[in-house]
Amino acid sequence: MPRFGNGKRGGGCVTRQRRRRLLDLRRDTGRNGLDVDGDDVRALMAVILPHQLLLELVGSRISFKMMQRPFRPEEYSLKETSPHLGGGAAGDKLTTTYDLVEQMQYLYVRVVKAKDLPSKDITGSCDPYVEVKLGNYKGTTRHFEKKTNPEWNQVFAFSKERIQSSVVEIIVKDKDFVKDDFIGRVLFDLNEVPKRVPPDSPLAPQWYRLEERNGHKVKGELMLAVWMGTQADEAFPEAWHSDAASIPGDGLASIRSKVYLTPKLWYLRVNVIEAQDLIPNDRTRFPDVYVKAMLGNQALRTRVSPSRTLNPMWNEDLMFVAAEPFEEHLILSVEDRIAPGKDDVLGRTIISLQHVPRRLDHKLLNSQWYNLEKHVIVDGEQKKETKFSSRIHLRICLEGGYHVLDESTHYSSDLRPTAKQLWKHSIGILELGILTAQGLLPMKTKDGRGTTDAYCVAKYGQKWVRTRTIIDSFTPKWNEQYTWEVYDPCTVITIGVFDNCHLNGGEKANGARDTRIGKVRIRLSTLETDRVYTHAYPLIVLTPAGVKKMGEVQLAVRFTCSSLLNMMHLYSQPLLPKMHYVHPLSVMQVDNLRRQATNIVSTRLSRAEPPLRKEIVEYMLDVDSHMWSMRKSKANFFRIMGVLSPLIAVAKWFDQICHWRNPLTTILIHILFVILVLYPELILPTIFLYLFLIGVWYYRWRPRQPPHMDTRLSHAESAHPDELDEEFDTFPTSRPPDIVRMRYDRLRSVAGRIQTVVGDLATQGERLQSLLSWRDPRATALFVTFCFVAAIVLYVTPFRVVVFLAGLYTLRHPRFRHKMPSVPLNFFRRLPARTDSML
């Protein structure tokens, strides 16, 4: 048997270590009544991994001392907070519309327009702009050339926390080369500024006469609106903020809060059936014909037709991802493989996706013949040949019955089909309050000192939100609230914190990339309905130097259910739309299509204004989650061991019963065994009743806070530097020589698939554990209720009848089976696993 760990053996030290390991395992499995010996775990690991298969993959020894992992440091744990949400003022309207964040008071100044401004230049013209000044803060509008009746319609917001003056001064100036001329001003005493609370209508602007510095009225009027409000004001997102006074005008767009929508994604299915009357360039040989299809940067090809004739047949499906609005055309070319690396184009057709039919189910649509155009090269230029009669037979459709996966399946936030008419009614509302961050680390250097310009991005369903950027602060306060409709509780919302590196505008950024600070994932099914969760989540990132805490982000989350019955009914429904089961896609297709979908989403969102940059979208969508990692493989292996450890404990407990370690317990087990032998009809109801009692008993220790990334579960703290170097290595690897690179890449590719399979196995086992753990309170309530009802029904139903009916159902004829998964299987697939806590 292979030896694990460091091979040292001792007396009292070993006993203490085994006790510590036992306590560790008991806490991990959540079953304090089961005793598990570390030697049994090692023995099972030796059976699973003979000859230390994973000990030496890249030259670094992996320690399998499973029970000696250190406790998770307090800094990586979730902390419950008590923020002053909604302002707390009695009768305040904000508490019902913006109640998951703390109120932040702002002074708003809306500069609308001016009229009859006097001329200050020698030429008799006026180039006016407005300067809004409050203490040391000063904001300016754009200026107009030679215009006495300008219109700006700009809003300025000054944080009440930073107000250093009791008077706000709005000055109209004339732009000049040497020194700007003073035209007039309007003063407001802050004690007399009215307060506005949404949903009150916006304050109507008024005309104010301009005055000199000495108070005398001058020619010209300025239309203004000045009021005190909060971040719930409609003007807040587009306003100029006093804390961004140092940002140039071309960088202001990149610091404002915005809402983005994922482009509507479709699967495009191209069924290539056959071609007719092809005219090869070389008629002395039988053609090796295939079809190449291109949509944007996606390119696929069929196999070479087995019938080497001028009328080849394929009957092969090609799948693409297309996004509305459809900007690219589908280009199909029929090509003849003359020699390796040399192909002849026999014809080409271009199809606009605007005219492609859409289907909602698996019923076949009508196929269609398309004419092929042949291009000939004359004097180095391609020209279309008009006399050409070849055709290609295609069946093309946009699939509306599938959900286009652009996220990792473990962290999906949306499972609806593409076609809106197939959507079901929403079952609730998700509200997220992004409050503050604490203890952020400096992400860049400015003027010789470290600084951070942080903003948050949250993604759920098709809606992305981005908070405003807080300039130069390690404790930013956003206090912004957002809302999403929920169609499925078994989904995950992702919140990421980033450092803005584009404050000087896109053109001056010189290819800078916004730096990731950390990420939070929250599974909705683990939240109790109508409860406000206020926690500080640690922002954890993995670097080549190891795991690192970048700070904490404080969130307020509330999941409100509109119909409890509808939500409970969803637990019996398939996780994905019907088409995924009736006409399933292969694993390889799903992987390729997801890669194309994430590329399209990141490209489209990076073209928005302001852009949601590609590095942000890829980090939020976990684009690199499939990459090989020794750390993840170890983590998934130990997850499996955590699932199997209760079975080992049960086996040891049974061994103790057989060896009469506790005579009283053994006698009771003998009595129970005799009763069950004499009355076999009591076996199933007893099991279900026992599960019911366990579930009710564990209700006392149900989790009271959402799960978060666990550094110990992820093996992030104990990872070897060489493992981290491999994890952060490029793909393909940059290490020489070429032969090592080829083998290394192949190993990583294969091992990545093994890693995914191992993770999926662990997920299934963890779902079994979550049946009674109350991690998903609704699922556990359903299961516990089912156990209680099943126990009663099985008590009154003869056992032989139950066995007879179960056998008939299991052996039923295929005619009575259907392709859709069963209700228990749907319920099981919706149960949460510990994937949400994986880093």
Salt bridges, closest charged atoms under 4 A:
ASP24 OD1 - ARG27 NH2 2.69
ASP28 OD2 - ARG69 NH2 3.13
ASP28 OD1 - ARG712 NH2 3.09
ASP35 OD1 - ARG26 NH2 2.16
ASP37 OD2 - ARG18 NH2 2.10
ASP39 OD2 - ARG18 NH1 3.78
ASP39 OD1 - ARG42 NH1 2.59
ASP99 OD1 - ARG558 NH2 3.02
GLU131 OE1 - LYS138 NZ 3.88
GLU131 OE1 - LYS173 NZ 3.56
GLU161 OE2 - LYS477 NZ 4.00
GLU169 OE2 - ARG185 NH1 2.85
ASP200 OD1 - LYS93 NZ 2.91
GLU211 OE1 - LYS217 NZ 3.56
GLU221 OE2 - LYS115 NZ 3.67
ASP233 OD2 - ARG196 NH1 2.85
GLU234 OE1 - ARG196 NH1 2.82
GLU238 OE1 - ARG256 NH1 3.80
GLU238 OE2 - LYS258 NZ 2.72
ASP250 OD2 - LYS508 NZ 3.82
GLU274 OE2 - HIS393 ND1 3.33
ASP288 OD2 - ARG285 NH2 3.93
ASP288 OD1 - ARG308 NE 2.79
GLU316 OE1 - ARG303 NH1 2.89
ASP317 OD2 - ARG269 NH1 2.98
GLU324 OE2 - ARG358 NH1 3.31
GLU327 OE1 - ARG604 NH2 3.94
GLU327 OE2 - ARG607 NH2 3.07
ASP336 OD2 - ARG285 NH1 2.81
ASP343 OD1 - ARG337 NE 3.86
GLU373 OE2 - LYS384 NZ 3.70
GLU399 OE2 - ARG269 NE 2.54
GLU399 OE2 - ARG359 NH2 2.71
GLU407 OE2 - LYS459 NZ 3.08
ASP414 OD1 - ARG416 NE 2.89
GLU431 OE1 - ARG558 NE 2.85
ASP453 OD2 - LYS444 NZ 2.92
ASP472 OD2 - ARG449 NH2 2.57
GLU480 OE2 - ARG468 NH1 2.83
ASP488 OD1 - ARG830 NH1 2.79
ASP499 OD1 - LYS444 NZ 2.88
ASP514 OD1 - HIS502 ND1 2.77
GLU528 OE2 - ARG702 NE 3.76
GLU528 OE2 - ARG704 NH1 2.76
GLU552 OE2 - LYS79 NZ 2.89
GLU552 OE2 - LYS549 NZ 2.92
ASP591 OD2 - ARG753 NH1 3.96
GLU618 OE2 - LYS614 NZ 3.99
ASP622 OD1 - LYS519 NZ 2.98
ASP622 OD1 - ARG521 NH1 3.61
ASP655 OD1 - HIS659 ND1 3.26
ASP710 OD1 - ARG72 NH1 3.79
ASP710 OD2 - ARG834 NH2 3.98
GLU723 OE1 - LYS634 NZ 3.46
ASP725 OD2 - ARG735 NH2 1.96
GLU727 OE2 - ARG631 NH2 2.86
ASP729 OD2 - ARG748 NH1 3.91
ASP738 OD1 - ARG741 NH1 3.40
ASP760 OD1 - HIS410 NE2 3.69
GLU766 OE1 - ARG639 NH2 2.98
ASP836 OD2 - ARG523 NE 2.46
